[in-house]
Amino acid sequence: MRPRKRRPRVAALPIQALYPLSHLAVAMGVSHRRLQRLLKAEDVKVYRAGRLMLVPLSELEEKVPALWESARAAESLRRALDDA
């Protein structure tokens, strides 16, 4: 019998004013480049601080509410599966 492969534990996605783009991408299960292209297509303002790219919560809720709800749902499902 093969040992069960465990996914890396992802920290919970807390409610905060700015999200690192990479954390959102992990929570959604997509690459950061794909998420970056999607946000650009939806005209979401992304702030850059050096190499760090930050996405405001207000932009997600206003311009792509379905994406924000999906990220929250994926995160809660991931937590439920990890706890089981």
N, C-alpha and C positions, 0 to 999 in steps of 0.2 A: 504494500500500500504506500502510495506517495504522500509525503508530507504536504499538508495544505499550505498553499502559497498565500502569505498575508500581504495585504496592501499596506503601504506606508501610512502611518497615522497622520491625518491632516488636522491641524488645529482648527477649532471652531471659528466660524466667520462671525466676529462680533459686530454689533451695530456701531459704526463710527463715521465721522464726517468724510474722511478720505480713505480709499482702499488702494493698496498697491495693486497694479494691474496683474502682476504675477500671482498674487493670492487669489484674486477673483478667477483667474484662468484655472488654477488648480481646483478651486471650489466648483467650477462649472465643468471640469473635465475636458478642457480644450487647451490648445497651445496658446502661449501669450501672444504670439504673432497673429493667430486667427482672431483672438478676442480684440486685439488692437485694430485689425481691419474691420471687424464688425462695428466697433464703436465709432470708427472714422466714418463708415458708411451711414451710420445713424446720427452723425453730427454731434456726438457726445464730446464735450470738452475734456481733454486729458492734460494734466499738468506734468511737466518734467522737472525733476530736481536732480541734476547730474544724470546718473544712469537710471534713477528711480522714476517710474511713471505712476502717477496717482490719479485716481478717478473719484470725483466727488459723488457722494451718495445721492445728493439732490439731482445730479445729472442722470443717474441711473433711473431713479424713480420717475423723473419727468419725461425723459426721452425714450427710454426702453424699459417700461415697467414689467413687461413680460419676461425680459431677460433677468431682471432683478428678482422677480418671484421664482423663476427657475433656479437661480443660484441659491436662494434660501431653501427651496425644496430639496435640491440636491444635497446641500449641506446637512439638513435635518435627516434625510434618508441615510446618508453616509454615517452620521452619528448613531442612528438607530441600529444599523448593521454592525458597526464596530462594537456596540454595547451587547449585542446578542451573542 
